[in-house]
């Protein structure tokens, strides 16, 4: 078997992967630059490549492009510290086998390499990336899965059903699916089926002929005609009236429809993407949604995580929205203090990303200082968190601590500060890790300390520290 090629200008990354592959008995060859690997292609061939995406000189994507021209079946795993939609889609559209965001779990990286070795004849093809795609940010594993799905669907015309709570970005994902598809040069038409009165929705979707009903003075093209050759996004599909569900099913089944009042069938060459915050299976059971239409729509399903399921993305999104609001208003961007960012990361945000974006706009307009503290947040967000007087000085935990100090002093113990402080830190870290399911990065964020500091304290205190992710 030919070796795995490791390409990264970061020596420490190369070293980590080399050691992991050595333990697994997997042959490897390392390169500090993509150009060095390209030069080596003249006399050697890799079995699998794992490469950084951004390096001085030739990038990982440029290397992959040249590699695929010579060895199209060679799997390439792309690594990147830039956890965004653009990187994920660019990787898949360039033919990547898999996408690995940094920092990564070494065991997970080895698992991907083994999969690539096992399926070394697999080739993933995709469309060239569109620079106009709306920006979707997220480093959480749940968002990485969404990015991967968009990349894998980039050559597909399949109907997609997007599930997610209000404000999770369903239309952004629908637009991204369109932008990264073969239909990208055609129209993307979006319609919220719940926001249009039932009597008008049929005409809105399918158009109407002149005189079809009172007030129809001229012929009107509907959304299906406007989206011809492109994509039609139907948001809140779960609220569509039953009679229109029947008409939509007919379009999806036959590819034809009639304008209201019309007698000539029209052909619909449209990719339909739908979205809902509702449980469609439950609505089918309740008789509120047609089962046959549900199966027509549920060809590919994407679930968008709520913001409380991806709390580690809140600081990233907050900085992005503050910068965006500052650009829109032509003012200097506000900065969140570490305490304020940590506080926001603990909030549930029932309105999800949309609520966070609105909050950042409020902060840009209303916060009095450039550095925003908890006390500067809207009262409905901060509650009593910004008011130190709201924390009673004689609270239960403090009384318990004082009793423990008094008992230790009464027993004649000395140097109690270190012992109690270690117990205090152990309790904080243990509970934070329990809350995050053992994820250290998220626990460190919630505690307001660095990941390296948390790791050192776990070792010093002899705790069971969970996973370094």
C-alpha positions, 0 to 999 in steps of 0.5 A: 500500500502506498503511503499517506501524504501529510501536507501542512506548514504547521510542524506540530500538526504534521508531528501529531498525525505522524505519531498517530499513523506510526502507532497504527502502522500506517506508512506516511510521508510529510510535506511542509508545503503543497508545492513540495508534494506536487514536485513529488508527484513526478516520481511517487503516488499517495494512497491518501492525502490529508492536507491543510487548506490554507498554506503559504504558496500553493493552497490545499485546494490548488494542490487537490485540483492538480492531484485530481487531474492526475489521480482522480480516485485518490481520496483527499482529506482537507483540514482547516482552522476556518470552520465556515460554509465556504471552506466546507463546500469548497473542499467537497466541490474540489473533490475532497473525501472528507472535511476535518476542522481544526482543532480535531480529535486525533482518533477521529482523524485516524478514523477518517484516514482509515476510511479513506484507505478502505475506500481509496477508489472513491471520488466525490465530485462537486460544482465550483463554489459560488462567491455570492453564497450567504455566509453561514458560520459554525464550528460546532459538529452539528453545523459541520454536518450541515456544511458537509450535506450542502457540499454533497448535495451540490450536484443534486437536483433532489427535493430537500426538507429542512427541519429546524426551530424558528430562527435557525437559518432555514432560508440561508441553508436553502439559498446555499443549496441553490447557490452551490447547485447546477441551478445557481445561474437561475432564480431562487424564489422564496415564499412563506406559505404561512404568511399568505392568506389561503385565498391568495396562496394558490394564485401566488404559487401557480399564477392566474389568468385574466378574469380568473376571479374578481380583481384579476385584471391581467394575467399573472405568473406564479412563483413556479413560473418565476423559479423556472430552471431554478429553485423554489423555497417553500417555508413553513410547508406544514401550514399549507392548506389541504387543497393546496397540498393536493396541487403541490403533490400533482406538480411534484408527481407530474411536473405540470400545473395550471394557472388559476382559471387556466386550461393549458398545462404548464411544465415546471422545471423547478427544484423544490426545497421546503422547510418547517419547524413542525413535526410533519410526521405528527401532522400526518398522523393527525390528518393535517398533512398528506402522507403521500406529499410528505414522502415526496418532500422528505427525499433528503432531510436536513436538520438545523440545530438550535443555538442552544445545541451549538453554544460554542458557536455563540462567541463566533456568531456574536463577533460576526453580527457585531461587525455586520451591524457596525458595517451596516450603520457605518460605526465602529464595532462594539466588543464584548467583554469575556464575561459578557460573551461567557454569559451569552453563551449560557443563554438558551436563545429561543429565537436562535440565530435570528434572536442573537443577530437582533441582539447584536444590532441592539448592542451596536445601537444602544450599548453606551461603551465600546466594550460591552459588559453584562450590565450593558445588555438589555434587561430581558436578556441579562435579568439580574446577572448584571446587578451584583446587589441581586446576589445575597451576601449571605447566600446558602453556598457562602454560609456553608463555606463559612461553616467549613472554614470555622470547623477547620479552624476549630480543629486547629488545621493550618494552610486551609486556603489551598485545600478549600480552594482546590475543593472549590475549583474541583467542584466548579470543573466537575459540574461544568464538565458534567453539564457539557458532557465532558467537552473541555472546550465548552466547559472552559468557555462556560467557566471563563478560563482557557482550555489549556488552563482547564486541562492543567487544573484537571491534571493537578486536581486528579479529575476525570477530565472528559474529552479535549474537544 
